[in-house]
């Protein structure tokens, strides 16, 4: 008899690991929630959650920290997808945090609500008493993230202490916390950008239209293509032009750049990414460019 | 395409960063913006060469001090395989990091400087690899260019290391002479060493057979989560009751007779469910949901096995423990939380038999405690039975973590011995 070879494909291994992580959280925590922005990583995370608990519904709410500066297409997608799943969607609004005086809006041409999100996020975690918060971050995105645990401990101030992380061995995750502390959980830690796209293709998952090539009015700043929008302050020396672009990441309009691309299908996007020589955050995120340790510093404060 | 997880141990001096950098470069996993950032930082610091360790050493403290303090995970892929590198620092004060990185590794690469030969730290890395039962070990003899690509020197090192490794539990040991700097035998075979008849390092990583490293013999299914839809997505599932988990050993099929632990009751698998439909078999590392023919009271922390092949139900454990905190020491009478598969209990340290010198393997039987990064043989008593196997037989049902009851941090990692 032919010996069966129990080889498992990389996507199956990553999916099985992510499902295990999700179930572990559902079993060990009282009030988890899943951060759902309408971006591709959180969309994949949501599919994993559907799979992990099927045929039961996803046993925790979704939450979006809305800067008010998001792309319309993404917000529309967020609402539609949540409704399809019958999931409870909590929208934590940065505008509310500003109105309540919790944070002060930045001013000037480079004003962004990116950093203000941290306060809104931490306030929402406290208000809803969440003890575990799923995020779609991956270790291949950024070098501070390369060292973050799957179960990443946050103290009562929401802070991450990179030098004092809990060792993580085998598939055993330490879920112990005290009241007021919480764990950020990253089920896609071991996925790369290409894995995410391969999975979207394999599963036939719908994603917001701005990931595909479209014509858009943009202007150039620091080598990035920023959109023409009310919330983006453009100088007279930054002329608008039309270009065929798509988004590799989806975030706040003020700091998320588009890339020139004609990729109109998931297959074409995969081809493009396989050939690209720039990381997705390097190509598209002004927030990571401010310093060598920009991400680490924001994460320490409690950022995603 | 499957996944190979491998751990690398060593310091910058051994050329570890150069080797990883080369693997990432040649597989196009390093991007231009990352390289530019590293080149800029190297230049700012006055380093003459592009310091590739800056790619992995991402934390502010690491860059400031020029050290690696934690496990960094790196990713690359070739058309044959996806690779996950657990890059761990090599110094003795980072033993816990190496133990962490090795716990999930299919393969470990130990780098040796051809000029220096087998050092104390090489022996320590080999010991930890064997303790954590990493199935495949590669001894990469680096800097061959600096010993004139000498076959004699390579053979000397191979003999010395083999003699030491024979005292350990090393499953599969491969020696590869390389020069990470020049690329000899890293991605392709080197013309500088015609006497070497083996394959390049990358070729070995792409082809080493790992599917059979998982335990496919002993059925072990730790119950992780009970799925009982109260608000089913479909009314057909109103009475659904499934037991979700990740297979830790063996191959399960519908119709198989299984035993539930701790009850000892037997039943048959009626269905193996997934979101994508029922499957005909489940094996590690699949995450599935089992349903059974009989209505048995099953909850998280229970174990499914075969009636004629069961794990030990143990409340007294013998284990090798690596201690991972400097906040307190492990001593007899220490009380801790233990997490083993999906079951959590309390544990009491009954005895510390000896502390092991990880460099010499000398057993200090006079030792009365374990400090950070120390490893010793320990007896534990647990408040409820754990369903265990020897770690050497199954890493998932033989490994556990210890959690401090006051601070809730993970303070120890254990590997079960003599589960019988």
Interface residues (C-beta under 8 A of the other chain):
Chain A: X5 X6 X7 X8 X9 X10 X12 X13 X14 X15 X16 X17 X19 X20 X23 X24 X26 X27 X50 X51 X52 X53 X54 X55 X56 X57 X86 X139 X140 X142 X143 X144 X145 X146 X147 X162 X163 X165 X166 X167 X168 X169 X170 X171 X172 X174 X176 X177 X178 X189 X190 X192 X194 X195 X276 X277 X278 X279 X282 X283 X292 X293 X296 X297
Chain B: X1 X2 X3 X28 X31 X32 X33 X34 X37 X41 X55 X56 X57 X58 X59 X60 X61 X63 X69 X70 X71 X72 X73 X74 X75 X77 X81 X82 X84 X96 X97 X99 X100 X103 X104 X211 X212 X214 X216 X224 X225 X227 X228 X229 X230 X231 X232 X233 X234 X237 X240 X244 X245 X246 X251 X273 X274 X275 X276 X283 X285 X286 X287 X289 X300 X324 X337 X339 X340 X342 X395 X396 X399 X400 X401 X403 X408 X409 X410 X413
